[in-house]
Amino acid sequence: MPIFPVRRAAGLFAGLALGLAVLAGCSSQGASTDCGLDACTVTFERGVDASTTILGVEAKLVGAEGDQVTVEVAGEQLTLTTGQQAAEAGGFAVTLDSVTDQQVKIRVSRNPGS
């Protein structure tokens, strides 16, 4: 009996299970996410109570004024500006990608050293 089809089926099942786990781990209100295994880009709508759960932690938009944004990630508040180095919160690196009148886009990634 060939082992190859069994290994292929096991690999396919593992990949599907991982994909479902990543999708099931996200929930949003006033935000959209684009996630990989170790990082997510979150786009918050301005003017609403925007939050999402990504990578096992909650991220929410606290406020935005000009090019300065306050977000809460893993229970820690961070004030970010576009172009600054990543700030750390709960073992995650957080950067501000962009700010417009309609939305705020941040990137949250796992810190390799954590």
N, CA and C of each residue as an Amber inpcrd file, in Angstrom:
protein
   342
   0.8430000  -1.1720000   0.0000000   0.0000000   0.0000000   0.0000000
   0.8970000   1.2480000   0.0000000   0.7180000   2.1700000  -0.9270000
   1.5880000   3.3460000  -1.0040000   1.3540000   4.3000000   0.1670000
   2.4450000   4.8300000   0.7120000   2.3810000   5.7600000   1.8430000
   2.1880000   7.1860000   1.3460000   2.5910000   7.4920000   0.1490000
   2.5400000   8.8470000  -0.3820000   1.1550000   9.4930000  -0.2760000
   0.0540000   8.8330000  -0.7130000  -1.2590000   9.4650000  -0.5920000
  -1.6570000   9.7530000   0.8600000  -1.2520000   8.9210000   1.7930000
  -1.5690000   9.1580000   3.2010000  -0.8450000  10.4080000   3.6950000
   0.4240000  10.5490000   3.3440000   1.1850000  11.7370000   3.7410000
   0.6100000  12.9980000   3.1010000   0.2410000  12.8910000   1.8610000
  -0.3430000  14.0440000   1.1670000  -1.6460000  14.4550000   1.8430000
  -2.4880000  13.4900000   2.1700000  -3.7600000  13.7850000   2.8350000
  -3.5260000  14.3970000   4.2110000  -2.5470000  13.8820000   4.9480000
  -2.2350000  14.4200000   6.2750000  -1.7410000  15.8660000   6.1690000
  -0.8980000  16.1390000   5.1840000  -0.4080000  17.4980000   4.9760000
  -1.5180000  18.4500000   4.5830000  -2.4050000  17.9990000   3.7210000
  -3.5440000  18.8240000   3.3070000  -4.4440000  19.1240000   4.4910000
  -4.7220000  18.1210000   5.3050000  -5.5680000  18.3150000   6.4760000
  -4.9340000  19.3040000   7.4510000  -3.6280000  19.1750000   7.6870000
  -2.9290000  20.0830000   8.6000000  -2.9900000  21.5230000   8.0830000
  -2.8030000  21.7140000   6.7860000  -2.8890000  23.0450000   6.1950000
  -4.2670000  23.6460000   6.3170000  -5.2870000  22.8500000   6.0760000
  -6.6640000  23.3340000   6.2210000  -6.9760000  23.6860000   7.6600000
  -6.5450000  22.8610000   8.5930000  -6.7990000  23.1250000  10.0130000
  -6.1240000  24.4300000  10.4440000  -4.8930000  24.6620000   9.9920000
  -4.1910000  25.8920000  10.3260000  -4.9130000  27.1020000   9.7380000
  -5.3440000  27.0070000   8.4980000  -6.0770000  28.1040000   7.8630000
  -7.3560000  28.4280000   8.5910000  -8.0940000  27.4180000   9.0010000
  -9.3330000  27.6450000   9.7460000  -9.0510000  28.2550000  11.1090000
  -7.9780000  27.8410000  11.7560000  -7.6320000  28.3960000  13.0600000
  -7.2980000  29.8820000  12.9440000  -6.5750000  30.2560000  11.9010000
  -6.2340000  31.6690000  11.7010000  -7.4920000  32.4800000  11.4480000
  -8.3720000  31.9770000  10.5980000  -9.6110000  32.7020000  10.3120000
 -10.5270000  32.7720000  11.5170000 -10.6230000  31.7180000  12.2770000
 -11.5040000  31.6890000  13.4410000 -10.9920000  32.6030000  14.5420000
  -9.7010000  32.9270000  14.5470000  -9.1210000  33.7620000  15.5840000
  -9.3510000  35.2410000  15.3890000 -10.0000000  35.6500000  14.3270000
 -10.2120000  37.0630000  14.0500000 -11.6760000  37.4270000  14.2050000
 -11.9200000  38.5190000  14.9070000 -13.2520000  39.1010000  14.9560000
 -13.0660000  40.6080000  14.9570000 -13.9720000  41.3260000  14.3130000
 -13.7740000  42.7590000  14.1470000 -15.0710000  43.5370000  14.3040000
 -14.8930000  44.7930000  14.7150000 -15.9790000  45.7570000  14.7340000
 -15.3840000  47.0850000  14.2890000 -15.7920000  47.5690000  13.1360000
 -15.2620000  48.8210000  12.6140000 -13.8250000  48.7100000  12.1450000
 -13.3810000  47.4810000  11.8510000 -12.0040000  47.2670000  11.4190000
 -11.9580000  46.0990000  10.4540000 -10.9560000  46.1130000   9.5750000
 -10.7110000  44.9720000   8.6980000  -9.2690000  44.5300000   8.9070000
  -9.0190000  43.2490000   8.6940000  -7.6930000  42.7050000   8.9440000
  -7.1890000  41.9270000   7.7420000  -5.8760000  41.8900000   7.6220000
  -5.1880000  41.0600000   6.6320000  -4.0400000  40.4060000   7.3830000
  -4.1950000  39.1150000   7.7110000  -3.2460000  38.4410000   8.6040000
  -2.4760000  37.3280000   7.9290000  -1.2370000  37.1750000   8.3850000
  -0.4040000  36.0270000   8.0720000  -0.1810000  35.2660000   9.3660000
   0.8210000  34.4290000   9.4070000   1.0700000  33.6410000  10.6120000
   1.6030000  34.4790000  11.7690000   2.4550000  35.4670000  11.4980000
   3.0960000  36.2350000  12.5560000   2.8200000  37.7330000  12.5100000
   1.9700000  38.1860000  11.6000000   1.7070000  39.6170000  11.4990000
   0.3370000  39.8740000  10.8890000  -0.2350000  41.0180000  11.2640000
  -1.5190000  41.4450000  10.7030000  -1.4500000  42.9270000  10.3770000
  -2.1020000  43.3060000   9.2990000  -2.3530000  44.7040000   9.0020000
  -3.8100000  44.9480000   9.3560000  -4.0500000  45.9670000  10.1840000
  -5.3960000  46.2880000  10.6350000  -5.7620000  47.6670000  10.1160000
  -6.9200000  47.7630000   9.4810000  -7.4350000  49.0460000   9.0210000
  -8.6590000  49.3840000   9.8490000  -8.5360000  50.4310000  10.6850000
  -9.6320000  50.8860000  11.5320000 -10.4140000  51.9760000  10.8240000
 -11.7340000  51.9480000  10.9330000 -12.5640000  53.0520000  10.4730000
 -12.5350000  54.1320000  11.5460000 -12.3800000  55.3810000  11.1310000
 -12.3990000  56.4900000  12.0910000 -13.8320000  56.8940000  12.3610000
 -14.0720000  57.4000000  13.5560000 -15.3960000  57.8870000  13.9090000
 -16.3310000  56.8130000  14.4550000 -15.8300000  55.5980000  14.6320000
 -16.6320000  54.5190000  15.2100000 -15.8090000  53.8540000  16.3090000
 -16.4560000  53.0360000  17.1150000 -15.7650000  52.2660000  18.1490000
 -15.1270000  51.0680000  17.4610000 -13.8840000  51.2260000  16.9950000
 -13.2370000  50.2220000  16.1580000 -12.3030000  49.3420000  16.9800000
 -12.4830000  48.0180000  16.8320000 -11.5970000  47.0660000  17.5030000
 -11.6020000  45.7520000  16.7460000 -10.5770000  44.9410000  17.0160000
 -10.4650000  43.6320000  16.3920000  -9.6390000  42.7180000  17.2840000
  -9.8070000  41.4400000  17.1080000  -8.9710000  40.4590000  17.7980000
  -8.0810000  39.8030000  16.7550000  -6.7670000  39.9280000  16.9650000
  -5.7860000  39.3750000  16.0310000  -4.6700000  38.7030000  16.8140000
  -4.1380000  37.6360000  16.2760000  -2.9930000  36.9510000  16.8760000
  -3.2020000  36.6880000  18.3640000  -4.4510000  36.5050000  18.7660000
  -4.7790000  36.1870000  20.1460000  -4.8940000  37.3730000  21.0790000
  -4.8080000  38.6040000  20.5600000  -4.9250000  39.7930000  21.3990000
  -5.9070000  40.7780000  20.7760000  -6.4170000  41.6920000  21.5980000
  -7.3140000  42.7230000  21.0930000  -6.5070000  43.9560000  20.6950000
  -6.8910000  44.5430000  19.5760000  -6.3180000  45.8050000  19.1210000
  -7.4810000  46.7580000  18.8850000  -7.3720000  47.9760000  19.4050000
  -8.4520000  48.9340000  19.1640000  -7.9040000  50.3330000  18.9870000
  -8.6680000  51.0970000  18.2370000  -8.3340000  52.4960000  17.9890000
  -8.9000000  53.3220000  19.1360000  -8.0270000  54.0450000  19.8480000
  -8.4540000  54.8700000  20.9700000  -8.7410000  56.2830000  20.4750000
  -7.8770000  56.8150000  19.6180000  -8.0740000  58.1560000  19.1050000
  -7.0590000  58.4870000  18.0240000  -7.3740000  59.5300000  17.2500000
  -6.4730000  59.9810000  16.1900000  -6.6180000  61.4840000  16.0370000
  -5.4720000  62.1580000  15.9640000  -5.4650000  63.6010000  15.7500000
  -4.2720000  63.9430000  14.8790000  -4.5440000  64.4780000  13.7030000
  -3.4740000  64.7750000  12.7610000  -2.7730000  63.4950000  12.3520000
  -1.4360000  63.4740000  12.4680000  -0.6800000  62.2750000  12.1010000
  -0.3220000  61.4350000  13.3290000  -0.9590000  61.7330000  14.4570000
  -0.7020000  60.9940000  15.6880000  -1.9260000  60.1540000  16.0590000
  -1.6710000  58.8830000  16.3790000  -2.7390000  57.9220000  16.6450000
  -2.4650000  57.2240000  17.9660000  -3.5130000  57.0080000  18.7480000
  -3.4010000  56.2150000  19.9630000  -4.1790000  54.9300000  19.7580000
  -3.4930000  53.8090000  19.9540000  -4.1130000  52.4910000  19.8320000
  -3.8440000  51.7270000  21.1230000  -4.6680000  50.7010000  21.3410000
  -4.4310000  49.7940000  22.4580000  -4.2310000  48.4020000  21.8760000
  -3.1030000  47.7960000  22.2000000  -2.7750000  46.4550000  21.7200000
  -2.3440000  45.6310000  22.9260000  -2.9710000  44.4780000  23.1090000
  -2.6520000  43.5780000  24.2230000  -2.7500000  44.2940000  25.5640000
  -3.7200000  45.2100000  25.6740000  -3.9530000  45.9100000  26.9370000
  -3.0510000  47.0910000  27.2050000  -2.1630000  47.4260000  26.2790000
  -1.2440000  48.5530000  26.4510000  -1.5430000  49.6440000  25.4330000
  -1.6310000  50.8980000  25.9060000  -1.8600000  52.0210000  24.9960000
  -0.5440000  52.5210000  24.4350000  -0.5710000  52.7850000  23.1260000
   0.5970000  53.3000000  22.4150000   0.1920000  54.5230000  21.6120000
   1.0340000  55.5360000  21.6000000   0.8350000  56.6860000  20.7290000
   1.8640000  56.5770000  19.6120000   1.3720000  56.5480000  18.3790000
   2.2090000  56.3070000  17.2070000   2.1110000  57.4580000  16.2210000
   3.1900000  57.6730000  15.4800000   3.1670000  58.5910000  14.3450000
   3.7100000  57.8430000  13.1280000   3.2870000  58.2730000  11.9570000
   3.7330000  57.6380000  10.7310000   5.2450000  57.7700000  10.5910000
   5.9100000  56.6680000  10.2550000   7.3370000  56.6830000  10.0180000
   8.1980000  56.3930000  11.2300000   7.6190000  56.3620000  12.4250000
   8.4410000  56.0670000  13.5960000   8.7400000  54.5790000  13.6750000
   9.7680000  54.2310000  14.4460000  10.1060000  52.8290000  14.6440000
   8.9720000  52.1380000  15.3870000   8.9500000  50.8280000  15.2990000
   7.9090000  50.0420000  15.9470000   7.9470000  50.2290000  17.4620000
   6.7520000  50.3220000  18.0460000   6.6090000  50.3530000  19.5010000
   6.2400000  48.9520000  19.9520000   6.5940000  48.6030000  21.1810000
   6.3180000  47.2590000  21.6810000   5.1600000  47.2730000  22.6590000
   4.3050000  46.2590000  22.5280000   3.1820000  46.0730000  23.4480000
   2.9030000  44.5860000  23.5790000   3.0800000  44.0420000  24.7690000
   2.7350000  42.6520000  25.0310000   3.4140000  41.6420000  24.1330000
   4.6710000  41.8790000  23.7630000   5.3880000  40.9520000  22.8980000
   5.1160000  41.1490000  21.4200000   4.4920000  42.2660000  21.0670000
   4.1930000  42.5790000  19.6680000   4.8410000  43.9000000  19.2860000
   5.2520000  43.9970000  18.0320000   5.7670000  45.2390000  17.4650000
   4.6260000  45.8900000  16.7010000   4.3860000  47.1790000  16.9690000
   3.2520000  47.8830000  16.3650000   3.7710000  49.1160000  15.6430000
   3.3900000  49.2670000  14.3750000   3.7580000  50.4460000  13.6010000
   2.5110000  51.0510000  12.9670000   2.5650000  52.3480000  12.7430000
   1.4920000  53.0600000  12.0650000   1.8570000  53.1740000  10.5910000
   1.0350000  52.5570000   9.7360000   1.2910000  52.6030000   8.2910000
   0.7580000  53.8850000   7.6670000  -0.4980000  54.2500000   8.0060000
  -1.0830000  55.4470000   7.3950000  -2.2750000  55.9500000   8.2000000
  -2.5510000  57.2470000   8.0100000  -3.7000000  57.9020000   8.6400000
  -4.3710000  58.7640000   7.5910000  -5.6880000  58.6000000   7.4320000
  -6.4810000  59.4790000   6.5760000  -7.6950000  59.9560000   7.3810000
  -8.5190000  60.7800000   6.7620000  -9.7420000  61.2470000   7.4290000
 -10.7140000  60.1060000   7.6900000 -10.6450000  59.0460000   6.8910000
 -11.5860000  57.9400000   7.0120000 -11.0480000  56.7280000   7.7590000
  -9.7180000  56.5120000   7.7600000  -9.1900000  55.2760000   8.3430000
  -7.7740000  55.4200000   8.8870000  -7.4310000  54.4590000   9.7510000
  -6.0980000  54.3450000  10.3280000  -5.6280000  52.9230000  10.0580000
  -4.4000000  52.7820000   9.5490000  -3.8700000  51.4640000   9.2310000
  -2.6110000  51.2210000  10.0590000  -2.6270000  50.1230000  10.8490000
  -1.4630000  49.7500000  11.6410000  -1.0180000  48.3470000  11.2570000
   0.2300000  48.0340000  11.6330000   0.7520000  46.6720000  11.4400000
   1.1740000  46.1530000  12.7990000   0.6900000  44.9600000  13.1270000
   1.0110000  44.3140000  14.3950000   1.7160000  43.0100000  14.0740000
   2.9240000  42.8340000  14.6080000   3.6590000  41.6000000  14.3410000
   4.2810000  41.0760000  15.6380000   4.4510000  39.7650000  15.6730000
   5.0790000  39.1450000  16.8370000   6.5490000  39.5640000  16.8790000
   7.0270000  39.9080000  18.0620000   8.4400000  40.2110000  18.2250000
   9.2240000  38.9100000  18.2190000  10.2240000  38.7760000  17.3680000
  10.9740000  37.5290000  17.2990000  11.6590000  37.1730000  18.6160000
  12.0310000  38.1540000  19.4270000  12.7170000  37.9000000  20.6830000
  11.7840000  37.5310000  21.8310000  10.4700000  37.6260000  21.6240000
   9.5190000  37.3670000  22.7050000   9.0840000  35.9330000  22.7560000
